[in-house]
Amino acid sequence: ELPLVRWRLLAAAEQLADWDDRLRAFADHSIYQTCAWGEHRRAMGWTPYRWACHAGNKIIAMAQGLVRRYRCGIGVIWIPGGPVPRPRGNDGRVDYTACRR
């Protein structure tokens, strides 16, 4: 049975405070999920959003999504190198659910 988890969008100040340190705690972390990468992409027209997945009080997964909005209400979300940890197969898997904001 999978644990009950909750994804939470982090506020701007909360995102930058210890995001990279928490990210490095995962063995399969990626440079493309760091704050520096998100801010680099911001300069290219993307908006970084960062989510943490909680099981109780523990963060079990993280994701930095880069959003680019276009005309007519169309947008794209890109999650390069993420989420962290990478989803696993069917036995003991970690399920991730996309959320609409």
Secondary structure, 3 states (H helix, E strand, C coil): CCCCCEEEECCHHHHHHHHHHHHHCCCCCCHHHCHHHHHHHHCCCCEEEEEEEEECCEEEEEEEEEEEECHHHCEEEECCCCCECCCCCCCCCCCCCCCCC
